Amino acid sequence: MASGVQVDAKCVDAIQALVKGRKFRGAVFRISDDMSLVELEKTYDPSDASPKADWDSFTKDLPEKDCRYIVYDFSYVHQGATKQRVLFVLWSPEYSKVKSKMIYASSQEGVVNKFEGIQRQLQCTDAEDLEYDVIAKQLAAHTAGY
């Protein structure tokens, strides 16, 4: 990777469990304090809640002043049909440290390349960017209408 940050094998295993086995609904990843390794921070199990409630529950624990990578099996309705996309989100809040933003941004491409099955990538910098309806609208704009 351009930044020299490596991806822990546990991260790749978690993504495979999410993408292929639908074992998780989502996962949060962080870069270690020494900025050498992407680590699995937390996984989220599927629930019976609505897609919006699931997403809101998933995103409420994200740090307000630190970056994270998010992978999430996002459900939304487009033209009356339920769609699912595996999202990769770079959470880079406005008030996080510049060094953190730079490391996360420069490592993103290498991380995504390690994670098979990512269907869309987004970057979110504030709570509004993370709102369910905002993301669903972005996804619908890139969804074929058939």
Contact map, one row per residue, 1 for C-alpha under 8 A:
11111100000000000000000000000000000000000000000000000000000000000000000000000000000000000000000000000000001011000000000000000000000000000000000000
11111000000000000000000000000000000000000000000000000000000000000000000000000000000000000000000000000000011001000000000000000000000000000000000000
11111000000000000000000000000000000000000000000000000000000000000000000000000000000000000000000000000010011000000000000000000000000000000000000000
11111100000000000000000000000000000100000000000000000000000000000000000000000000000000000000000000000000001000000000000000000000000000000000000000
11111110000000000000000000000010001111000000000000000000000000000000000000000000000000000000000000000000001000000000000000000000000000000000000000
10011111000000000000000000000000000111000000000000000000000000000000000000000000000000000000000000000000000000000000000000000000000000000000000000
00001111101100000000000000000000000011100000000000000000000000000000000000000000000000000000000000000000000000100100000000000000000000000000000000
00000111111100000000000000000000000011110000000000000000000000000000000000000000000000000000000000000000000000000000000000000000000000000000000000
00000011111110000000000000000000000000000000000000000000000000000000000000000000000000000000000000000000000000000000000000000000000000000000000000
00000001111111000000000000000000000000110000000000000000000000000000000000000000000000000000000000000000000000000000000000000000000000000000000000
00000011111111100000000000001000000001110000000000000000000000000000000000000000000000000000000000000000000000000000000000000000000000000000000000
00000011111111110000000000000000000000000000000000000000000000000000000000000000000000000000000000000000000000000110000000000000000000000000000000
00000000111111111000000000000000000000000000000000000000000000000000000000000000000000000000000000000000000000000000000000000000000000000000000000
00000000011111111100000100100000000000010010000000000000000000000000000000000000000000000000000000000000000000000000000000000000000000000000000000
00000000001111111110000000100000000000000000000000000000000000000000001000000000000000000000000000000000000000000011000000000000000000000000000000
00000000000111111111100000000000000000000000000000000000000000000000000000000000000000000000000000000000000000000011000000000000000000000000000000
00000000000011111111111100000000000000000000000000000000000000000000000000000000000000000000000000000000000000000000000000000000000000000000000000
00000000000001111111111111000000000000000000000000000000000000000000000010000000000000000000000000000000000000000000000000000000000000000000000000
00000000000000111111110000000000000000000000000000000000000000000000000010000000000001000000000000000000000000000001100000000000000000000000000000
00000000000000011111110000000000000000000000000000000000000000000000000000000000000000000000000000000000000000000000000000000000000000000000000000
00000000000000011111111000000000000000000000000000000000000000000000000000000000000000000000000000000000000000000000000000000000000000000000000000
00000000000000001111111110000000000000000000000000000000000000000000000000000000000000000000000000000000000000000000000000000000000000000000000000
00000000000000001100111110000000000000000000110000000000000000000000000000000000000000000000000000000000000000000000000000000000000000000000000000
00000000000001001100011111100000000000000011110000000000000000000000000000000000000000000000000000000000000000000000000000000000000000000000000000
00000000000000000100011111100000000000000011110000000000000000000000000110000000000000000000000000000000000000000000000000000000000000000000000000
00000000000000000100000111110000000000000011100000000000010000000000011110000000000000000000000000000000000000000000000000000000000000000000000000
00000000000001100000000111111000000000011111000000000000000000000000011100000000000000000000000000000000000000000000000000000000000000000000000000
00000000000000000000000001111100000000011110000000000000000000000001111000000000000000000000000000000000000000000000000000000000000000000000000000
00000000001000000000000000111110000001111100000000000000000000000001110000000000000000000000000000000000000000000000000000000000000000000000000000
00000000000000000000000000011111000001111000000000000000000000000011100000000000000000000000000000000000000000000000000000000000000000000000000000
00001000000000000000000000001111101111100000000000000000000000000001000000000000000000000000000000000001000000000000000000000000000000000000000000
00000000000000000000000000000111111111100000000000000000000000000000000000000000000000000000000000000000000000000000000000000000000000000000000000
00000000000000000000000000000011111100000000000000000000000000000000000000000000000000000000000000000000000000000000000000000000000000000000000000
00000000000000000000000000000001111110000000000000000000000000000000000000000000000000000000000000000000000000000000000000000000000000000000000000
00001000000000000000000000000011111110000000000000000000000000000000000000000000000000000000000000000010000000000000000000000000000000000000000000
00011100000000000000000000000011111111000000000000000000000000000000000000000000000000000000000000000000000000000000000000000000000000000000000000
00001111000000000000000000000011011111100000000000000000000000000000000000000000000000000000000000000000000000000000000000000000000000000000000000
00001111001000000000000000001111000111110000000000000000000000000000000000000000000000000000000000000000000000000000000000000000000000000000000000
00000011011000000000000000001111000011111000000000000000000000000000000000000000000000000000000000000000000000000000000000000000000000000000000000
00000001011001000000000000111100000001111110000000000000000000000000000000000000000000000000000000000000000000000000000000000000000000000000000000
00000000000000000000000000111100000000111110000000000000000000000000000000000000000000000000000000000000000000000000000000000000000000000000000000
00000000000000000000000000111000000000011111000000000000000000000000000000000000000000000000000000000000000000000000000000000000000000000000000000
00000000000001000000000111110000000000011111100000000000000000000000000000000000000000000000000000000000000000000000000000000000000000000000000000
00000000000000000000000111100000000000000111110000000000010000000000000000000000000000000000000000000000000000000000000000000000000000000000000000
00000000000000000000001111000000000000000011111000000000000000000000000000000000000000000000000000000000000000000000000000000000000000000000000000
00000000000000000000001110000000000000000001111100000000000000000000000000000000000000000000000000000000000000000000000000000000000000000000000000
00000000000000000000000000000000000000000000111110000100000000000000000000000000000000000000000000000000000000000000000000000000000000000000000000
00000000000000000000000000000000000000000000011111000000000000000000000000000000000000000000000000000000000000000000000000000000000000000000000000
00000000000000000000000000000000000000000000001111101100000000000000000000000000000000000000000000000000000000000000000000000000000000000000000000
00000000000000000000000000000000000000000000000111111100000000000000000000000000000000000000000000000000000000000000000000000000000000000000000000
00000000000000000000000000000000000000000000000011111110000000000000000001110000000000000000000000000000000000000000000000000000000000000000000000
00000000000000000000000000000000000000000000000001111111000000000000000000000000000000000000000000000000000000000000000000000000000100000000000000
00000000000000000000000000000000000000000000000011111111100000000000000000000000000000000000000000000000000000000000000000000000000000000000000000
00000000000000000000000000000000000000000000001011111111110000000000000000000000000000000000000000000000000000000000000000000000000000000000000000
00000000000000000000000000000000000000000000000000111111111000000000000001000000000000000000000000000000000000000000000000000000000100000000000000
00000000000000000000000000000000000000000000000000011111111100000000000000000000000000000000000000000000000000000000000000000000001100000000000000
00000000000000000000000000000000000000000000000000001111111110000000000000000000000000000000000000000000000000000000000000000000000000000000000000
00000000000000000000000001000000000000000001000000000111111110000000000000000000000000000000000000000000000000000000000000000000000000000000000000
00000000000000000000000000000000000000000000000000000011111111000000000000000000000000000000000000000000000000000000000000000000010000000000000000
00000000000000000000000000000000000000000000000000000001111111000000000000000000000000000000000000000000000000000000000000000000000000000000000000
00000000000000000000000000000000000000000000000000000000111111100000000000000000000000000000000000000000000000000000000000000000000000000000000000
00000000000000000000000000000000000000000000000000000000001111110001000000000000000000000000000000000000000000000000000000000000000000000000000000
00000000000000000000000000000000000000000000000000000000000011111110000000000000000000000000000000000000000000000000000000000000000000000000000000
00000000000000000000000000000000000000000000000000000000000001111100000000000000000000000000101100000000000000000000000000000000000000000000000000
00000000000000000000000000000000000000000000000000000000000000111110000000000000000000000000111110000000000000000000000000000000000000000000000000
00000000000000000000000000000000000000000000000000000000000000111111000000000000000000000001101110010000000000000000000000000000000000000000000000
00000000000000000000000000000100000000000000000000000000000000101111100000000000000000000111100100011001000000000000000000000000000000000000000000
00000000000000000000000000011110000000000000000000000000000001000111110000000000000000000111000000000001000000000000000000000000000000000000000000
00000000000000000000000000011100000000000000000000000000000000000011111000000000000000011110000000000001000000000000000000000000000000000000000000
00000000000000000000000001111000000000000000000000000000000000000001111100000000000000111110000000000000000000000000000000000000000000000000000000
00000000000000100000000001110000000000000000000000000000000000000000111110000000000001111000000000000000000000000000000000000000000000000000000000
00000000000000000000000011100000000000000000000000000000000000000000011111000000000001110000000000000000000000000000000000000000000000000000000000
00000000000000000110000011000000000000000000000000000000000000000000001111100000000111100000000000000000000000000000000000000000000000000000000000
00000000000000000000000000000000000000000000000000100010000000000000000111110000000111100000000000000000000000000000000000000000000000000000000000
00000000000000000000000000000000000000000000000000100000000000000000000011111000011110000000000000000000000000000000000000000000000000000000000000
00000000000000000000000000000000000000000000000000100000000000000000000001111100011100000000000000000000000000000000000000000000000000010000000000
00000000000000000000000000000000000000000000000000000000000000000000000000111111111000000000000000000000000000000000000000000000000000010000000000
00000000000000000000000000000000000000000000000000000000000000000000000000011111111000000000000000000000000000000000000000000000000000000001001010
00000000000000000000000000000000000000000000000000000000000000000000000000001111100000000000000000000000000000000000000000000000000000000000000010
00000000000000000000000000000000000000000000000000000000000000000000000000001111110000000000000000000000000000000000000000000000000000000000000000
00000000000000000000000000000000000000000000000000000000000000000000000000001111111000000000000000000000000000000000000000000000000000000000000000
00000000000000000000000000000000000000000000000000000000000000000000000000111101111100000000000000000000000000000000000000000000000000000000000000
00000000000000000000000000000000000000000000000000000000000000000000000000111100111110000000000000000000000000000000000000000000000000000000000000
00000000000000000000000000000000000000000000000000000000000000000000000011110000011111000000000000000000000000000000000000000000000000000000000000
00000000000000000000000000000000000000000000000000000000000000000000000011100000001111100000000000000000000000000000011100000000000000000000000000
00000000000000000010000000000000000000000000000000000000000000000000001111000000000111110000000000000000000000000000111100000000000000000000000000
00000000000000000000000000000000000000000000000000000000000000000000011111000000000011111000000000000000000000000000011111000000000000000000000000
00000000000000000000000000000000000000000000000000000000000000000000111100000000000001111100000000000000000000010000011111000000000000000000000000
00000000000000000000000000000000000000000000000000000000000000000000111000000000000000111110000000000000000000000000000011110000000000000000000000
00000000000000000000000000000000000000000000000000000000000000000011110000000000000000011111000000000001100100000000000011110000000000000000000000
00000000000000000000000000000000000000000000000000000000000000000011110000000000000000001111100000000000000000000000000000111000000000000000000000
00000000000000000000000000000000000000000000000000000000000000000111000000000000000000000111110100001001000000000000000000111100000000000000000000
00000000000000000000000000000000000000000000000000000000000000011110000000000000000000000011111100000000000000000000000000011100000000000000000000
00000000000000000000000000000000000000000000000000000000000000001000000000000000000000000001111100000000000000000000000000001100000000000000000000
00000000000000000000000000000000000000000000000000000000000000011100000000000000000000000000111110000000000000000000000000000000000000000000000000
00000000000000000000000000000000000000000000000000000000000000011110000000000000000000000001111111011000000000000000000000000000000000000000000000
00000000000000000000000000000000000000000000000000000000000000001100000000000000000000000000001111111000000000000000000000000000000000000000000000
00000000000000000000000000000000000000000000000000000000000000000000000000000000000000000000000111111100000000000000000000000000000000000000000000
00000000000000000000000000000000000000000000000000000000000000000000000000000000000000000000000011111110000000000000000000000000000000000000000000
00000000000000000000000000000000000000000000000000000000000000000110000000000000000000000000000111111111000000000000000000000000000000000000000000
00000000000000000000000000000000000000000000000000000000000000000010000000000000000000000001000111111111100000000000000000000000000000000000000000
00000000000000000000000000000000000000000000000000000000000000000000000000000000000000000000000001111111110000000000000000000000000000000000000000
00100000000000000000000000000000001000000000000000000000000000000000000000000000000000000000000000111111111000000000000000000000000000000000000000
00000000000000000000000000000010000000000000000000000000000000000011100000000000000000000101000000011111111100000000000000000000000000000000000000
00000000000000000000000000000000000000000000000000000000000000000000000000000000000000000100000000001111111100000000000000000000000000000000000000
01100000000000000000000000000000000000000000000000000000000000000000000000000000000000000000000000000111111110000000000000000000000000000000000000
11111000000000000000000000000000000000000000000000000000000000000000000000000000000000000000000000000011111111100000000000000000000000000000000000
00000000000000000000000000000000000000000000000000000000000000000000000000000000000000000100000000000001111111110000000000000000000000000000000000
10000000000000000000000000000000000000000000000000000000000000000000000000000000000000000000000000000000011111111000000000000000000000000000000000
11000000000000000000000000000000000000000000000000000000000000000000000000000000000000000000000000000000001111111100000000000000000000000000000000
00000010000000000000000000000000000000000000000000000000000000000000000000000000000000000000000000000000001111111110000000000000000000000000000000
00000000000000000000000000000000000000000000000000000000000000000000000000000000000000010000000000000000000111111111010000000000000000000000000000
00000000000000000000000000000000000000000000000000000000000000000000000000000000000000000000000000000000000011111111000000000000000000000000000000
00000010000100000000000000000000000000000000000000000000000000000000000000000000000000000000000000000000000001111111000000000000000000000000000000
00000000000100110000000000000000000000000000000000000000000000000000000000000000000000000000000000000000000000111111110000000000000000000000000000
00000000000000110010000000000000000000000000000000000000000000000000000000000000000000000000000000000000000000011111110000000000000000000000000000
00000000000000000010000000000000000000000000000000000000000000000000000000000000000001000000000000000000000000000011111000000000000000000000000000
00000000000000000000000000000000000000000000000000000000000000000000000000000000000011110000000000000000000000010011111110000000000000000000000000
00000000000000000000000000000000000000000000000000000000000000000000000000000000000011110000000000000000000000000000111110000000000000000000000000
00000000000000000000000000000000000000000000000000000000000000000000000000000000000011110000000000000000000000000000011111000000000000000000000000
00000000000000000000000000000000000000000000000000000000000000000000000000000000000000111100000000000000000000000000011111100000000000000000000000
00000000000000000000000000000000000000000000000000000000000000000000000000000000000000111100000000000000000000000000000111110000000000000000000000
00000000000000000000000000000000000000000000000000000000000000000000000000000000000000001111000000000000000000000000000011111000000000000000000000
00000000000000000000000000000000000000000000000000000000000000000000000000000000000000001111100000000000000000000000000001111110110000000000000000
00000000000000000000000000000000000000000000000000000000000000000000000000000000000000000011110000000000000000000000000000111110100000000000000000
00000000000000000000000000000000000000000000000000000000000000000000000000000000000000000001110000000000000000000000000000011111110000000000000000
00000000000000000000000000000000000000000000000000000000000000000000000000000000000000000000000000000000000000000000000000011111111000000000000000
00000000000000000000000000000000000000000000000000000000000000000000000000000000000000000000000000000000000000000000000000000111111001000000000000
00000000000000000000000000000000000000000000000000000000000000000000000000000000000000000000000000000000000000000000000000011111111001100000000000
00000000000000000000000000000000000000000000000000000000001000000000000000000000000000000000000000000000000000000000000000010111111101100000000000
00000000000000000000000000000000000000000000000000000001000000000000000000000000000000000000000000000000000000000000000000000011111111100000000000
00000000000000000000000000000000000000000000000000010011000000000000000000000000000000000000000000000000000000000000000000000000011111110000000000
00000000000000000000000000000000000000000000000000000000000000000000000000000000000000000000000000000000000000000000000000000000001111111000000000
00000000000000000000000000000000000000000000000000000000000000000000000000000000000000000000000000000000000000000000000000000001111111111100000000
00000000000000000000000000000000000000000000000000000000000000000000000000000000000000000000000000000000000000000000000000000000111111111110000000
00000000000000000000000000000000000000000000000000000000000000000000000000011000000000000000000000000000000000000000000000000000000111111111000000
00000000000000000000000000000000000000000000000000000000000000000000000000000000000000000000000000000000000000000000000000000000000011111111100000
00000000000000000000000000000000000000000000000000000000000000000000000000000000000000000000000000000000000000000000000000000000000001111111110000
00000000000000000000000000000000000000000000000000000000000000000000000000000000000000000000000000000000000000000000000000000000000000111111111000
00000000000000000000000000000000000000000000000000000000000000000000000000000100000000000000000000000000000000000000000000000000000000011111111000
00000000000000000000000000000000000000000000000000000000000000000000000000000000000000000000000000000000000000000000000000000000000000001111111000
00000000000000000000000000000000000000000000000000000000000000000000000000000000000000000000000000000000000000000000000000000000000000000111111100
00000000000000000000000000000000000000000000000000000000000000000000000000000100000000000000000000000000000000000000000000000000000000000011111110
00000000000000000000000000000000000000000000000000000000000000000000000000000000000000000000000000000000000000000000000000000000000000000000011111
00000000000000000000000000000000000000000000000000000000000000000000000000000110000000000000000000000000000000000000000000000000000000000000001111
00000000000000000000000000000000000000000000000000000000000000000000000000000000000000000000000000000000000000000000000000000000000000000000000111
